[in-house]
Amino acid sequence: MPITGQIHPVYDAEGNPFFPQTVDGAVTVGDTTLAEKAQGWDAEKPEREAADAALGEQINARALKSGLPVSDIRTATVREGQSIAAGDVVSVQGGEAYRDIVAQDNVENVIVSSAVKATATCKLNEKYSITAMATSASLVAYLIDNATGKSVGNATVYTGAVTSVSIARLSDGHFVVQYLLSSGLGYEKACAVSGTAISIGSTQHGISASILSHCNLRLDSNSVSYNTRLSIYSSNNGGNYKLYLKIDTVTSLSITSNNIPSSLGGIQADCISATRLPDEGGNARVCICFSDAGDGNKGKAVIATISSNNMVTFGDTVTIVGAAASAIAKCCYSNGVIYYFNGVRICVLNESLNTLISEKIFTDTIVGRNEIIPLLNGAVTISSDAQSDSGAVFVRWNGATIKKGAPYKFYKTAANYISATAIANKLLIAYSDHNNSSYGTTTLLEADGDQIAGSFLRNSKDAIALEPGEAGQAIQVALSGNVELPGMAAGTRIDSPGVCAYCPLDGWLQVVPEWAQGYVTGEYVGDGTYGTDHPTVIDVGFRPAAVMIQPNDTQNIMRASFILIYGADYGTAGGSPGSSDSMLYLSWSDTGLSFYNPTNQINQLNQANLRYRYIAWR
């Protein structure tokens, strides 16, 4: 049976629609579908490449007969300062290819109107994350909306002061909060989420006494149950510091220890962090990084291996940074390597803890706690100091060097007690805002390539890059037609304000230029103006038959969609239906639409700093 994929109507230069010839929705070449050809591919590489070339010629030949556009593939030079990946939408101008994106500022959300002394954050599910914030009076868990960064629910975990906190996600609706008191006593509670309500376990499960540092994480391993959790901590037992690893089972709102804590002696581990590594030989592995307070705060790491019967084996302890510039150490695993970050220096380690590179990338003055989290094919370091190179920075090991993006400062003066989690290509960051009375604050950032900002407006629209390239390199780009793009998975769609593409089967892409589509999409950000002298203009490059506008409103002021039909002089938005204050006065042109409302910015669909998305049909 052929692999099938949806084929959209194509339009010729005069705007007349036609459909590619298909069999059960699959593009055909002769009497054979591309899917059937792909399923039978077992030739050696030279033969396969020759057959691919012949197949491409057949596609173009068939395209000419059936009216499909012949593939328009061109060579362009990557613009200075740009980095392009295969599959990126690019603009092409003067023989140069570039990604036209515009960075937008981030929005800070006050979660706690009191000075915060510790935070911890984890993604719970696609819709929500959990942020725990500690003040001098209490430790509270907040349910954070992943779309806005705002709190939608909360529950008190502990009443009183805590000095540090850690969170482990167990499932889409369960997590564990671990916290340390000033006395050195460590405790933890199991928690659950239903809707926007957070339930906190009534039992305060003790960890140990005289704890110096701690962290906990889910042991999501093929050999271990999903509700198994690791607790890692350093404590003083009889005058001797040891690094401990304890395995627990979490059921509903209760925690049960599975083993006697395994220990590694002679280590005074401070600022502990840990990251899961891929299983090896059926055993789970964890890399534990820390600053050794008993050895000049040197940055160190060790790998612990956990068998299916909860036996723990520690490997050799390795010194990563011999002379500590900071007592803070964080680590994460991404794209086959371990990233170690101490607020000043970034180190890349392989899974045997061999250092591949160690590079100082920031100044020595660190004000607040730093963080590093895995994201896409690299990691994001997050730190705060008075220098211009602090903030959120995307870093990536390319096999030879560390590529570093420009820093994005998400705070005004300084951020302290930083924690963060990744949500697809976005970051949720929690911190104590030094600029605002140290209030507990969250913000959402977005990553695009090696750039980070509050969000991005993506304006690239001319072509699809068929290969990666750096500044000055020549790459092939497709403006239209059926093209080969290895690694592209069947069913993938690529959208932009202009060119769009669909992948009917693995490795092949159908590229449709803007003029051949039946619609365009876009967005704008309101500037707060309104009235006859300040109309809102939507320019789509053609006279639209209809336009639908959707405000991205999270304040419940206006969430409806508004449809405006060509030829109408009036539309309705907000206010009381039928009244003059809700009236939109419309003006159509050969390139789009403009409108105004005489009453206010909300009714004109132009509220300041609010994003509006639209779709315009031809």
C-alpha positions, 0 to 999 in steps of 0.5 A, a space after each residue: 500500500 502506498 504511503 499517502 499524504 495530503 496534496 493541497 491545490 496549486 494555483 497557476 500564475 493567473 490564479 486558476 486552481 489545479 491538483 497534482 495527479 495522485 493515487 490515493 493521495 500519493 504523488 505518482 511517477 509513471 505507474 509507480 508512487 514515490 512511496 512505493 519507490 521509497 519502500 523498495 530502496 535497498 541499492 548501494 549509495 552510488 546507484 541510489 544517488 543515480 536513481 534519485 537524480 533520475 527520479 527528480 527528472 521524472 518528477 519535473 517531466 511529469 510536472 510539465 505534463 500535469 501543470 505542476 511547477 518545475 522545481 526552482 532551486 537556486 544558489 545563494 550566499 548566507 548573509 554575514 552574521 547568519 547561520 542557516 539550517 536545512 529546512 529553514 525558511 529564508 528570505 533571498 535578496 541580491 543573491 544572499 539568503 538570510 533569516 529575517 527575524 525580529 526579537 521582541 522584549 520579554 514580559 516579567 510576571 510577579 508571582 510573589 510580592 515578597 522577597 524570595 530566597 530560593 526557587 526551583 522550576 520544572 516542566 510538568 506537562 505541555 500545558 503547565 510547569 511548576 515553580 516553587 518559591 521560598 520567602 522568609 515565611 513559607 515555601 509555596 508551589 505555583 502552577 505556571 501556564 506555559 503559554 503566559 508564564 503566569 500563575 494559575 494555582 498554588 499551594 503551601 508546601 511548608 510554613 517557615 523559612 527554607 534555605 534551598 529547594 529542588 523539584 523532581 517531576 514524576 509524571 504529567 500530574 505528580 512531582 516532589 518538592 525537596 527543601 532544606 531548613 537553616 538547621 541543616 535538616 532536609 525534608 520532602 513532600 509528594 505533590 499532585 495536580 488535578 486541573 489547576 488545583 495542587 495537592 500537597 502530601 501531609 507527610 513530611 518525609 525526612 531526608 537527613 540532618 546536617 545537609 550541605 546541599 541537595 537535589 532530586 530528579 526522576 529516574 526515568 529509565 527502561 530498567 526502573 519504574 516511572 515513579 522511582 525518584 533519586 535523592 542526592 545530597 551531601 551531609 556531615 555524618 560524624 564529622 565526615 562529609 559524604 555524598 549520598 544517593 537514595 532511591 525512593 518510590 513515590 505513590 500518590 502523595 507518599 514517599 517510600 525509601 527503596 534502599 539504604 543510601 549509598 555514599 561516596 566518602 571524602 567529598 564535601 559536595 556543595 551546589 549539587 546538580 545532576 543530569 540523566 545519561 542514557 542507560 548502559 547495559 540495562 543500567 540507569 546512569 546519572 552524572 552528578 556535578 558539584 563544588 567540593 567545599 573541602 577542596 577549594 571549591 573545585 568543580 568536580 563530577 562523578 557518574 553513578 550507575 543504578 541497576 534494576 535492583 537498586 544497587 548503586 555504583 559510583 565511578 571515579 570522581 573527576 576534577 573539571 575545574 581545578 581553580 574555582 572562580 565560583 562555588 556554583 556548579 550546574 550540569 545538563 546532558 544534551 546532544 550526546 555530551 555533558 555541559 558543565 557550567 559554574 557561572 563563569 566557565 563552560 566545560 563540555 564532557 563526554 559520557 566518560 567525563 573526559 573534558 572535550 573543551 573548557 572555556 571561560 565565556 563570562 566575567 568573574 563577578 556573579 551576583 545570583 545563582 546560575 542555571 544551565 538547561 538542555 535545549 534543542 541541540 545545545 544548552 542555555 546558560 543563565 546567569 546574572 552580573 553587572 556585565 553585558 555578557 550575562 543573561 541567557 546565552 545559547 551554547 552548542 558544542 559542534 564537535 570542535 568548539 563551543 558556539 555561543 550566541 549573543 546574551 539576552 538580558 531578561 532582567 533590568 539590573 540583576 536576577 538572583 536564585 535563578 531556576 529554569 526549565 525548557 518547554 519545546 524551544 522556549 524557556 521558563 525562568 523563575 528568579 528573585 528580581 533585584 530591581 523590584 524588591 526581590 519579588 518572585 518573578 517568572 518570564 518566558 524566553 524563546 530560542 531561535 537558532 542561537 538567538 534568544 529573546 522574549 519572542 520573535 517575529 518571523 518574516 522570512 518568506 521566499 524559499 526553503 534552505 535545502 542545506 545548512 550554511 554559515 556566513 559566506 557559504 553558498 547553499 541551495 534554496 528551493 523557491 518552488 516545486 518538488 525537491 529532495 531534503 534528506 532527514 525531513 520526515 513524512 507529514 512535516 509542514 513548513 509555514 511562513 508568511 510566504 512560501 510553504 511546504 509539505 513533506 509527502 514522504 520521507 526526504 521529499 518536499 513539495 514547496 509552494 510559493 506564496 503566489 500559488 497559495 489560497 491564503 496567507 497568514 501573519 500577525 501584528 502587535 497593537 500600538 494603542 492608537 485608534 480613530 480615523 487618523 490612525 487606521 490599522 493596516 493589514 498589507 497582504 500583497 493582494 486584494 483579499 476575499 476575506 480576513 479573519 483576525 484573532 487577538 492573542 488575549 490572556 486577560 479575558 478582554 477579547 478572545 473572539 475571532 473576527 471575520 471581515 468579508 471583502 466589499 463590506 464597509 463595516 464590521 463589528 468588534 468588541 463593545 455592544 453588538 449593533 452599537 456605534 462603539 463596536 463598529 469597524 469602518 473598513 477600507 479595502 485595497 488591491 494589497 489588503 485592508 485597513 480599518 478603524 474604530 472611533 471609540 478605543 484601541 480595544 474595539 479597533 483591534 489595536 490594543 497596545 502590546 497585544 499580538 493579533 494573528 490573521 489569515 487572509 484568503 484570496 
